[in-house]
């Protein structure tokens, strides 16, 4: 309809132009030009022509809600960016690249940023733990490690607590720094610990402590004392099968069994998982054979470590070295206990038991040595938790590799894929996405805690950036264009100008 009207208008203009033809050829050309121009303006107003043009390269700083404006201005000035936007006023169609400052960006906005190149600058709020990492699943007594970063304006104490019990702590310098807190898993099952900065709670760390397979433990001693009897009783109460053997005289032994196993084949006796012995008996064939089969040995009752180290090294193939730290007979240890005045020399195959005068070396099997003079006073005083922490810590280092030992790096965030693996000889791995937050079951006896994605913005943003960058490297980012058109008011103005010129032209 509009096109027909334009055609009729063109015919009407031609008829009127020739009916009122001026005498001058020049005036005829002017009048014809003005009529043609008027018709073009009317045609343009009806057709509304649109043209596409390529955007010039544009970049903006996207500031998330948790970032203070002073920090945003400072970053903008340092990067020399002309444009700074927020999640509420960003116009992605005009941008080809974005620098994101902060973590709390709405997920729906991230979903629309697939065409833009993205650079991420995490924002670390002062006195807040950032980028926390820990083990999602550990064994009871195994060392848990919480790592992260924090900025503090002054010297402050960072600690991790289980209830009212402080598991580990570290003093922070007035700067940004990395930290690591280590402690033995304090309880079985679902475990919740809290990070504290001085007397203020920072964050909650949840993990699952799984039960270990009951061990077969044999005490091979010349004369059991109260220390070893207390330890054997405690190990039995933990569900382990314990055999306490003492050498009464040549060829005569006394055996006491706790949680004894059923009938065994006397022609093929079971090799114990752990042998607890003393320095004078490490040369026995049972001890050497257990190491050959990959089992563990724990040496107690040390009295002269430098001399006994030579005996251990010769019999077991270890590399123990000890350095005297005091001329006293004993030195104080934790919880009012005492230890021999020596420290362990360094060795490539040696691992210290953090917080205790104990260490473990790997030589086929594992050999542990304790420099405690005695630990049973803790049991007598009623501090059974501290006693359990000591022996759980050393047992975690001496544990044999167990089947189906699941490993998960935390935090595990709802909606994101996470790798679940095993620490066996050929560890299989799988990637699982947990849709819901909270405690989730992996197997019949193992669970993992899943954080809400909104409660873990750093992990969510880091995962999105990694996936986005992989996508950007494997696809060609389309060139951003925009469509343009003249506004209606400009068309009407041009039409009015043409009409005015046609009205004035005959009067000149």
For each residue, the residues with C-beta under 8 A, 3 or more apart:
1: 4 5
2: 5 6 46
3: 6 7 46
4: 1 7 8
5: 1 2 8 9
6: 2 3 9 10 39 42 43 46
7: 3 4 10 11
8: 4 5 11 12
9: 5 6 12 13 39 42
10: 6 7 13 14 39
11: 7 8 14 15
12: 8 9 15 16
13: 9 10 16 17 35 38 39
14: 10 11 17 18
15: 11 12 18 19
16: 12 13 19 20
17: 13 14 20 21 31 32 35
18: 14 15 21
19: 15 16
20: 16 17
21: 17 18 28
22: 27 28 31
23: 27
24: 27 28
25: 28 29
26: 29 30
27: 22 23 24 30 31 505
28: 21 22 24 25 31 32
29: 25 26 32 33
30: 26 27 33 34 505
31: 17 22 27 28 34 35 502 505
32: 17 28 29 35 36
33: 29 30 36 37
34: 30 31 37 38 498 501 502 505
35: 13 17 31 32 38 39 502
36: 32 33 39 40
37: 33 34 40 41 498
38: 13 34 35 41 42 495 498 499 502
39: 6 9 10 13 35 36 42 43
40: 36 37 43 44
41: 37 38 44 45 491 494 495 498
42: 6 9 38 39 45 46 495
43: 6 39 40 46 47
44: 40 41 47 48 49 486 491
45: 41 42 48 488 491 492 495
46: 2 3 6 42 43
47: 43 44
48: 44 45 485 486
49: 44 485 486
50: 483 484 485
51: 483 484 485
52: 481 482 483 484
53: 481 482 484
54: 479 480 481
55: 58 94 96 479 480 481 482
56:
57: 96 97
58: 55 83 94 95 96 97
59: 81 83 95 96 97 98 99
60: 81 83 84 85 90 95 98 99
61: 72 75 76 79 81 83 84 85 98 99 101
62: 85 86 87 90 98 99 100 101 105
63: 67 72 84 85 86 101 102
64: 67 86 87 100 101 102 103 104 105 123
65: 86 87 102 104
66: 102 103 104 123 125
67: 63 64 71 72 101 102 123
68: 71 72
69: 72 73
70: 73 74
71: 67 68 74 75 101 123
72: 61 63 67 68 69 75 76 84 101
73: 69 70 76 77 84
74: 70 71 77 78
75: 61 71 72 78 79 101 121
76: 61 72 73 79 81 84
77: 73 74 80
78: 74 75
79: 61 75 76 99
80: 77
81: 59 60 61 76 84 99
82:
83: 58 59 60 61
84: 60 61 63 72 73 76 81
85: 60 61 62 63 89 90 91
86: 62 63 64 65 89 90
87: 62 64 65 90 105 106 109
88:
89: 85 86
90: 60 62 85 86 87 95 98 109
91: 85 94 95
92: 95 98 112 113 115 116
93: 480 482
94: 55 58 91 480 482
95: 58 59 60 90 91 92 98 116 480
96: 55 57 58 59 115 116 117 477 480
97: 57 58 59 116 117 118 119
98: 59 60 61 62 90 92 95 113 116 117 118 119
99: 59 60 61 62 79 81 118 119 120 121
100: 62 64 105 118 119 120 121 461
101: 61 62 63 64 67 71 72 75 121 123
102: 63 64 65 66 67 105 121 122 123
103: 64 66 122 123 457 458 460 461
104: 64 65 66 457
105: 62 64 87 100 102 109 110 461
106: 87 109 110
107: 110 111 453 460
108: 111 112
109: 87 90 105 106 112 113
110: 105 106 107 113 464
111: 107 108 114
112: 92 108 109
113: 92 98 109 110 116 118 468
114: 111 468 471
115: 92 96 477 478 480
116: 92 95 96 97 98 113
117: 96 97 98 472 477
118: 97 98 99 100 113 465 468 469 472
119: 97 98 99 100
120: 99 100 461 462 465
121: 75 99 100 101 102
122: 102 103 130 131 458 461 462
123: 64 66 67 71 101 102 103
124: 128 130 149 150 151 176
125: 66 128 130
126: 151 152 153
127: 150 151 152 153 156 197
128: 124 125 150 202
129: 132 148 149 150 195 202 203
130: 122 124 125 148 149 150 458
131: 122 148 149 458
132: 129 146 147 148 203 205 411
133: 146 147 148 409 410 411
134: 144 145 146 147 205 207 410 411
135: 138 144 145 207 407 408 409 410
136: 207 208 408 409 410 411 412 448 449
137: 207 208 209 210 406 407 408 442 446 448
138: 135 142 143 144 185 207 208 209 210
139: 142 185 209 210 211 212 396 399 402 405
140: 185 187 188 209 210 211 212 392 396
141: 184 185 212 391 392 393 395 396
142: 138 139 184 185 209 396 399
143: 138 182 183 184 354 393 396
144: 134 135 138 182 183 184 185 207
145: 134 135 180 181 182
146: 132 133 134 160 180 181 182 193 195 205
147: 132 133 134 178 179 180 181
148: 129 130 131 132 133 178 179
149: 124 129 130 131 176 177 178 179
150: 124 127 128 129 130 158 172 176 177 179 197
151: 124 126 127 175 176 177
152: 126 127 155 156 172 173 174 175 197
153: 126 127 174
154: 174
155: 152 171 172 173 174
156: 127 152 171 172 197 198
157: 169 170 171 172 197 198
158: 150 169 170 171 172 179 181 195 196 197 202
159: 166 167 168 169 170 181 195 196
160: 146 166 167 168 169 181 183 193 194 195 196 205
161: 164 165 166 167 193 194 196
162: 165 167 186 187 191 192 193
163:
164: 161
165: 161 162 186 385
166: 159 160 161 169
167: 159 160 161 162 181 183 186 193
168: 159 160 181 182 183 355
169: 157 158 159 160 166 181
170: 157 158 159 179 180 181
171: 155 156 157 158
172: 150 152 155 156 157 158 177 179
173: 152 155 177
174: 152 153 154 155
175: 151 152
176: 124 149 150 151
177: 149 150 151 172 173
178: 147 148 149
179: 147 148 149 150 158 170 172
180: 145 146 147 170
181: 145 146 147 158 159 160 167 168 169 170 195
182: 143 144 145 146 168 354
183: 143 144 160 167 168 186
184: 141 142 143 144 389 392 393 396
185: 138 139 140 141 142 144 191 207 209 392
186: 162 165 167 183 191 193 209 385 389
187: 140 162 191 209
188: 140 209 210 211
189: 208 209
190: 206 208 439 447 449
191: 162 185 186 187 206 207 208 209
192: 162 204 205 206
193: 146 160 161 162 167 186 204 205 206 207
194: 160 161 201 202 203 204 205
195: 129 146 158 159 160 181 201 202 203 204 205
196: 158 159 160 161 199 200 201 202
197: 127 150 152 156 157 158 200 202
198: 156 157
199: 196
200: 196 197
201: 194 195 196 204
202: 128 129 158 194 195 196 197
203: 129 132 194 195
204: 192 193 194 195 201
205: 132 134 146 160 192 193 194 195 410
206: 190 191 192 193 410 449
207: 134 135 136 137 138 144 185 191 193 410 449
208: 136 137 138 189 190 191 446 447 448 449
209: 137 138 139 140 142 185 186 187 188 189 191
210: 137 138 139 140 188 406 445 446
211: 139 140 188 445
212: 139 140 141 215 399 402
213: 402
214: 238 239 240 241 259
215: 212 235 240 241 272 273 274 395 399
216: 240 241 243 261 270 272 273 274
217: 232 235 240 241 242 243 272 273 274 275 276
218: 242 243 245 272 274 275 276 286
219: 224 228 232 242 243 244 245 275 276 277
220: 245 275 276 277 281 284 286 287
221: 224 228 244 245 246 247 276 277 278 281 301
222: 246 247 278 280 281
223: 246 247
224: 219 221 228 229 232 244 246
225: 228 229 301
226: 229 230 374 376
227: 230 231 300 301 374 375 376
228: 219 221 224 225 231 232 244 276 300 301
229: 224 225 226 232 233 244
230: 226 227 233 234 375 376 379
231: 227 228 234 235 276 300 375 376 391
232: 217 219 224 228 229 235 236 242 244 256 258 276
233: 229 230 236 237 258
234: 230 231 237 238 379 387 388 391
235: 215 217 231 232 238 240 242 258 391
236: 232 233 239 240 242 258 259
237: 233 234
238: 214 234 235
239: 214 236 259
240: 214 215 216 217 235 236 258 259
241: 214 215 216 217 257 258 259 260 261
242: 217 218 219 232 235 236 257 258 259
243: 216 217 218 219 255 256 257 258 260 272
244: 219 221 224 228 229 232 255 256 257 258
245: 218 219 220 221 253 254 255
246: 221 222 223 224 253 254
247: 221 222 223 252 253 281
248: 252 253 254
249: 252
250:
251:
252: 247 248 249
253: 245 246 247 248
254: 245 246 248
255: 243 244 245
256: 232 243 244
257: 241 242 243 244 260
258: 232 233 235 236 240 241 242 243 244
259: 214 236 239 240 241 242
260: 241 243 257
261: 216 241 264 270
262:
263:
264: 261 269 270
265: 268 269
266: 269
267:
268: 265
269: 264 265 266
270: 216 261 264
271: 289 290 293 295
272: 215 216 217 218 243 275 290 295
273: 215 216 217 295 296 400
274: 215 216 217 218 295 296 297 298 395 398
275: 217 218 219 220 272 286 287 290 295 296 297 298
276: 217 218 219 220 221 228 231 232 297 298 300
277: 219 220 221 281 282 284 287 297 298 299 300
278: 221 222 281 282 299 300 301
279: 282 299 301 302 303 308 311 312
280: 222 311
281: 220 221 222 247 277 278 284 287
282: 277 278 279 287 297 299 311 312 315 316
283: 287 288 311 315
284: 220 277 281 287 288
285: 288 289
286: 218 220 275 289 290
287: 220 275 277 281 282 283 284 290 291 297 315 316
288: 283 284 285 291 292 315 316
289: 271 285 286 292 293
290: 271 272 275 286 287 293 295 296 297 365
291: 287 288 294 295 297 316 317 363 364 365 367
292: 288 289 364 365
293: 271 289 290 365
294: 291 364 365 400
295: 271 272 273 274 275 290 291 365 400
296: 273 274 275 290 365 366 367 368 398 399 400
297: 274 275 276 277 282 287 290 291 316 365 366 367 368
298: 274 275 276 277 367 368 369 370 394 398
299: 277 278 279 282 302 312 367 368 369 370
300: 227 228 231 276 277 278 370
301: 221 225 227 228 278 279
302: 279 299 305 308 340 369 370 371
303: 279 308 340
304: 307 308
305: 302 308 309 320 322 340 342 371
306: 309 310 322 324 342
307: 304 310 311
308: 279 302 303 304 305 311 312
309: 305 306 312 313 320 321 322
310: 306 307 313 314
311: 279 280 282 283 307 308 314 315
312: 279 282 299 308 309 315 316 318 320 367 369
313: 309 310 316 317 318 319 320
314: 310 311
315: 282 283 287 288 311 312
316: 282 287 288 291 297 312 313 363 367
317: 291 313 363 364
318: 312 313 361 363 367
319: 313 347 349 350 361
320: 305 309 312 313 344 345 347 361 369
321: 309 344 345 346 347
322: 305 306 309 342 343 344 345
323: 342 343 344 345
324: 306 327 341 342
325: 331 341 342 343
326: 331 341
327: 324 341
328: 331 341
329: 341
330: 338 339 340 341 373
331: 325 326 328 338 339 340 341
332: 336 337 338 339
333: 337 338 339 356 357 372
334: 337 355 356 386
335: 378 383 386
336: 332 377
337: 332 333 334 372 373 374 375 377 378
338: 330 331 332 333 372 373 374
339: 330 331 332 333 357 371 372 373
340: 302 303 305 330 331 357 371 373
341: 324 325 326 327 328 329 330 331
342: 305 306 322 323 324 325 371
343: 322 323 325 357
344: 320 321 322 323 347 350 352 359 369
345: 320 321 322 323
346: 321 350
347: 319 320 321 344 350 361
348:
349: 319 361 362 363
350: 319 344 346 347 359 360 361
351: 359 360 361 362 397
352: 344 358 359
353: 356 358 359 360 368 393 394 397
354: 143 182 393
355: 168 334 393
356: 333 334 353 370 372 390 393 394
357: 333 339 340 343 370 371 372
358: 352 353 368 369 370 371 372 393 394
359: 344 350 351 352 353 368 369
360: 350 351 353 366 367 368 369 394 397 398
361: 318 319 320 347 349 350 351 366 367 368
362: 349 351 365 366 367
363: 291 316 317 318 349 366 367
364: 291 292 294 317
365: 290 291 292 293 294 295 296 297 362
366: 296 297 360 361 362 363 397 398
367: 291 296 297 298 299 312 316 318 360 361 362 363
368: 296 297 298 299 353 358 359 360 361 394 397 398
369: 298 299 302 312 320 344 358 359 360
370: 298 299 300 302 356 357 358 394
371: 302 305 339 340 342 357 358
372: 333 337 338 339 356 357 358 375 390
373: 330 337 338 339 340
374: 226 227 337 338 377
375: 227 230 231 337 372 378 379 387 390 391
376: 226 227 230 231 379 380 387
377: 336 337 374 380 381
378: 335 337 375 381 383 384 386 387 390
379: 230 234 375 376 382 383 384 387
380: 376 377
381: 377 378
382: 379
383: 335 378 379 386 387
384: 378 379 387 388
385: 165 186 388 389
386: 334 335 378 383 389 390
387: 234 375 376 378 379 383 384 390 391
388: 234 384 385 391 392
389: 184 186 385 386 392 393
390: 356 372 375 378 386 387 393 394
391: 141 231 234 235 375 387 388 394 395
392: 140 141 184 185 388 389 395 396
393: 141 143 184 353 354 355 356 358 389 390 396 397
394: 298 353 356 358 360 368 370 390 391 397 398
395: 141 215 274 391 392 398 399
396: 139 140 141 142 143 184 392 393 399
397: 351 353 360 366 368 393 394
398: 274 296 298 360 366 368 394 395
399: 139 142 212 215 296 395 396 402
400: 273 294 295 296
401: 405 423 424 425
402: 139 212 213 399 405
403: 424
404: 422 443
405: 139 401 402 422 423 424
406: 137 210 420 421 422 442 443 446
407: 135 137 420 421 422 423 427
408: 135 136 137 412 418 419 420 421 442 448
409: 133 135 136 418 419
410: 133 134 135 136 205 206 207 448 449
411: 132 133 134 136 451 456 459
412: 136 408 416 418 434 448 449 450 451
413: 416 418 450 451 452 453 456 459 460 463
414: 434 435 436 437 450 451 452 453
415: 433 434 435 453 460
416: 412 413 433 453 459 460 463
417: 431 432 433
418: 408 409 412 413 431 432 433 434
419: 408 409 429 430 431
420: 406 407 408 429 430 431 432 442
421: 406 407 408 427 428 429 430
422: 404 405 406 407 427 428 429
423: 401 405 407 427
424: 401 403 405 427 428
425: 401
426:
427: 407 421 422 423 424
428: 421 422 424
429: 419 420 421 422
430: 419 420 421
431: 417 418 419 420
432: 417 418 420
433: 415 416 417 418
434: 412 414 415 418 437 440 448 450
435: 414 415
436: 414 440 450
437: 414 434 450 451 452 453 455
438: 449 450
439: 190 447 448 449 450
440: 434 436 447 448 449 450
441: 444 446 447
442: 137 406 408 420 446 447 448
443: 404 406 446
444: 441
445: 210 211
446: 137 208 210 406 441 442 443
447: 190 208 439 440 441 442
448: 136 137 208 408 410 412 434 439 440 442
449: 136 190 206 207 208 410 412 438 439 440
450: 412 413 414 434 436 437 438 439 440
451: 411 412 413 414 437 455 456 459
452: 413 414 437 455 456
453: 107 413 414 415 416 437 456 457 460
454: 457 460
455: 437 451 452
456: 411 413 451 452 453 459 460
457: 103 104 453 454 460 461
458: 103 122 130 131 461 462
459: 411 413 416 451 456 462 463
460: 103 107 413 415 416 453 454 456 457 463 464
461: 100 103 105 120 122 457 458 464 465
462: 120 122 458 459 465 466
463: 413 416 459 460 466 467
464: 110 460 461 467 468
465: 118 120 461 462 468 469
466: 462 463 469 470
467: 463 464 470 471
468: 113 114 118 464 465 471 472
469: 118 465 466 472 473
470: 466 467 473 474
471: 114 467 468 474 475
472: 117 118 468 469 475 477
473: 469 470
474: 470 471
475: 471 472
476:
477: 96 115 117 472
478: 115
479: 54 55
480: 54 55 93 94 95 96 115
481: 52 53 54 55
482: 52 53 55 93 94
483: 50 51 52
484: 50 51 52 53
485: 48 49 50 51
486: 44 48 49 490 491
487: 490 491
488: 45 491 492
489: 492 493
490: 486 487 493 494
491: 41 44 45 486 487 488 494 495
492: 45 488 489 495 496
493: 489 490 496 497
494: 41 490 491 497 498
495: 38 41 42 45 491 492 498 499
496: 492 493 499 500
497: 493 494 500 501
498: 34 37 38 41 494 495 501 502
499: 38 495 496 502 503
500: 496 497 503 504
501: 34 497 498 504 505
502: 31 34 35 38 498 499 505
503: 499 500 506 507
504: 500 501 507 508
505: 27 30 31 34 501 502 508
506: 503
507: 503 504
508: 504 505
